[in-house]
């Protein structure tokens, strides 16, 4: 009888002690005690860059001459243009944690350059290519002709994460799920140098003027909203009075399934198009915080990011006479996939 009483008393004592530091809690349990923000520089590499554009049908030909669709439809891959990965990136990352909300922002930049030969005739739409003092919107690079291409591009992503609850196992472990709403902005400026402009050729029906060779330039960009979910797992960190090294594992997954117009994304285009877009985005980071003082840590880490987008870009439904007047371009299917590995170094405070 006495042994049962002692056993029960010990179990009650252990349960009471454990319940004071383990289990679910509202918000981030570490928010009041840990440094709550970090700022870090990023240096990385685009390890994989795959993508293509496939023209399908052209509404203008559907009205005037359906047989022309197959004759003039073009397709391009990033690989045949020389862009296939291995490009350095650098940028900046910021995060601020409150008990029930987290703000994250990431800025990255890359500047790839390629040199190659056209594997077939390229007919490219640009913003500006000059010949004999006049400016044109299209350039032609003949098969076998050498060319160089440069791009200045980057992205800015910002998201807010709701963190209503965390699960702790003592002071050593904290698991915090989150729901996020974010915005990704992509932009790029490009220049294509195919040597001195050699003249103008006509292509398509009705004909458009394409400058043979020359130096073409242009820009493109888009803004993508995304809905996602994240998970943070923290190991260590000590207390507010006694700091200790900390390991922070972060993962975030977001997606977008959208039907609308190119104008909704801020895409630069001569004519607005209808878009069906499927987009997903995954990030993972491992960060180590090394205390330098009570309120300051050296932060080191590595991260990986993967993005994939599939889009069908279709001409808007317009009257036949308007389609002819606009000389409506081809509908397209576009795919883009990119993987980036990044190293981070900064401060947590």
DATAQUI-V164458 format. One line per field, one symbol per residue. phi: phi as a letter, one per 20 degrees, with the letter a starting at -180 (. if undefined). psi: psi as a letter, one per 40 degrees, with the letter a starting at -180 (. if undefined). A space follows every 50 residues. Layout:
phi = ???
psi = ???
This chain:
phi = .fffffffffffffffffffccofcfmffegfeegdbbcbeccbbfecbc abccfdccgffgeeagffgffdfdbcdfffeoecondfcbabccbcddfd bcdcbcccbbbfcccacfeafddceceabdblmddcdcccdfgnffbccc cdbabcccbddecfbcddcmeeccdcebdcccbdddbbccccddngfdqc ddbncffdedfemncdbabbabcdfbdbccbdcdcnomcfecfbgcdcdc cbccbbcccacgffemffbfcfcecdccccbccbcccdddgdafdbcedc acbccccbcccddcfffcfgfffffflgfffbdccbcbccdcdcbacdb
psi = ddddddddddddddddddeeeiaiihahdedddiheiihiihhahhdhhi iihhicihddddddgdeedddehiiiidddeeheifhiiiaihihhhade ihhihhhiiigiiihaiheahhhhhidhhihfeihieiihhihehiiihi hhiaihhhihhhgdiihigaedhhhhiihihihhhiiihihhhfaiheah ihiihiiihhhhaahiiaiiiihhiihaiihhhhhadaiddhiiiihhhh ihhiihhihaidddefhhidhiiihhhhhihhiiihhhhhhdadehihhi iiiihhihhhhhhiiihiiddddddefhaiiihhhhhhhhhihihaih.
